[in-house]
Amino acid sequence: METLAHTAIEPGILYFGTPVVLISSANEDGSANLAPMSSAFWLGWRAVLGLGARSRTAQNMLRTRECVLNLPSDSLASAVDRLALTTGSDPVPPRKEERGYFHVGDKFGRAGLTPVASETVVPPRVGECPVAMEAVVEAVHPVGDDGGIVSFEVRVQRVFVHDSVRMAGSDDRIDPDLWRPLIMSFQKFYGLTSQVHPSTLSRIPERLYRGPDIERARG
């Protein structure tokens, strides 16, 4: 294998590729907010989300301590893009205004997506998303020195999926060959290509990763 030399660079962002998440949250007037983001990762039934501290989504989550994490498939790229440069904040924060953002009150209507009543939280799920996870906030941590970004640790309480992505013969597994997440990489949308080959880790049964949060969620 050829070894290539590295070159030091200073990119403005480090979005090397993560799934897009549509976060639904509850506004103060009871209406639903819906916002796309891609700074998220999962550990067991918990997720860590990076959000602008002054965003409507962050403010809603700080106030209500709950949200829904909706995962769109690559076929929903156009719907997600209709939410780009929109904000639920009115007036629009100066930093967002200078980037071209504008206020939209009905985010579901703007995207052409369907709100579906949740079971354990107030914000609705997105009916068109193949995966939707109702979650509650467990912890909030500042990121950086200027107070502009916060990370939320959320605990998932329910996982809902379309039957189209379920693994045949299993009650609780998602088939990675059927699940086609929408990926954000350096401000561009991508879908997954075909499988390279199974990871060595696939020899470990998924059931061995099941943690106490699943039992807690049943309560």
N, C-alpha and C positions, 0 to 999 in steps of 0.2 A: 504494500500500500504506500503510495507516494505521500511524503510529508511536505506540506506547503508552509511557507512563512506567513506569520501573522502580521497585520498592520494595525497600529493603534488608531482608533477613531473615536469621535464623541457624538454619537447619534442623539437626537433630541428625545427619542422614546426608545424603549426596549420591549416592544410588543412582538416577540418572536413567534407568536401563534398560540392563542387560547380560545376556548369556546365562547361564543357570544351568549350573554345572559340577559333576558328581559326581566327586570325586577319590578314587580307590582307592589305598591305600598298605598297606604290610606292617607289622603289629605285631611286637613283639619275640618273641612266641611263635609267629610264622609265620602267624597268622590274618590275615584281610583287614579293613581298616577302610574305611569308605565315608562320605564327608562332602560335603554340598552347600555350594557357595559361588558367589558371582557377581562377585567382584573379580578379573576376569581380562581380559587382552586379548592379541592375537596380532600378531606381526610376523614374516612369513615362516614358517619352521618353528620359531619360538621363541614362548614365552608368558611373560607376567609375571603372577604370582599373588600376591595379598595375603592373608595369613593371620595369625590370632592366634598369637603366638610360642609360647604355652603349649598350643596345641591338640594333640590327638593326631596329626592329619594333619601339622602342621608338625614335630613331634618325629620322626615316622616318616620324613619326607622329609629331615630333617637327618641322621638316622642312616643311611638306606639310599641316599640320593641318587637316588631314582627314584619314579615314580608313574604312574598312568594318568588322563588327562583324558577323562571320559565326558560327552558332551553329550546330555541328554535332549530329546526332542521335547515339544511342549506337551501331548501326550496322556499324558505320564508325570507330570503335576503331582501327582497323588494319591500316587504312589510316592515322589516327592521330599519331599512334605509329611510323610510318615510318618517321615522322618529328622530333621525339624525338632525342635529342643530335645533332641536326643540327642547323647551324646558317648561316644567310645571310652575316655575317661579314667576311671579308677577309683582313688581317689575323684574325684568331680566337683570341678573347680577352683572355689573360692569365688565368683569373679566370674560363672561360668556357673550355679552353683547358685542364686544370687540372682535370676537371670533365668528360672529354672524348668527348667533342663536336667537330664536324668537319664541314667545310664549304660546303654548297650546294647552287649553284646558282639558279637552277630551282626547287623551292620548290613544285610547282604544279605537275611537272613531277615526282618528288621523291615520293609524296604521292599518285599519280595516280588519281588526282582530276582535275576537269575541270574549267578553268576560264571563267566567264560570265561577259560581259561588264556591268558596273554599270550605273545608270542614273544620279546621282548627284555628284559623286566623281570619281577620276581616278582609284583607286585600284579596281580590279575585285571582283565579288562575287564568292563563291564556288558553282558550280551547284548542287553538290550532297548533300549539307547541306539543311535540311528542312526549316531552318530559316536563313535569311541573312539581316543584318541591315546596311545600309549606314550611316555613321556618320561623324561629324566634331568636332574638338577639341575646347572646350570652355574655359578650364582652365587646368593648370598644377601645381601640388603641390609636393614639396619634401616630402619624407617619411623617418623618422629616421634622424640620425645625420651625417652619413658618405657620403651622397649624392649618394648612390648606387641604390636607389629605388625612382621612381616617380609615382604619381598617376595622371591619365588623367581623366578629366571630359569631356565626349563626349556627343553631342546632336544628336540623331537619326533623319535622314531626310527621310528615306524610310524603310519600313519593307516589305520584300518579304518572302512568305512562299509557300511550296508545298501544293497542294490541299489535300494531304493525311493527313495533320494535322489540317485542318480547321473544325470548328464546323458546323454541318449540320444546315441549316436554318439561319445562321448568316453570314454577309459579313465580319466582322472584328474581329472575335474571333477564338482563337486556342483552340482545344479540348484537355484538359490535359490527357484524356484517350487515345488519339492517339499520342500525342507528347511524345517521349521516348528519353530524352536528355542523352548524355554521361556525366557521373559524375566522377570527380577526387576526391578521398578521400585517403589521406596519400599515394600518389604515385601509387595508383591502380585505374583501371577503373571499374566503376559500371554502371548499368542501374537502372531505377526506378522499384520498385515492384508495385503491384496493390494498388489502392487507399485504405487508411485506412477508412476514412469517410469524407464527406464534412466539411470544416471549417465553423464556424459560420459566418466568414467574407464573405462567398459565398452568403449570403443573400443580400449583397450590389451589385447592378448592375454594371458591369464593366464600363458602359458608364459614371458613376458618377466620375470615376477617370481620365477621359480625361482632359488633361491640355493644356495650350496655345502653347506648343511646337508642337502639332499636326497641329494646324492651321498655325503656322510659317513654318512648313515643306512643306505645300502645295504651299508656295511661292517660 
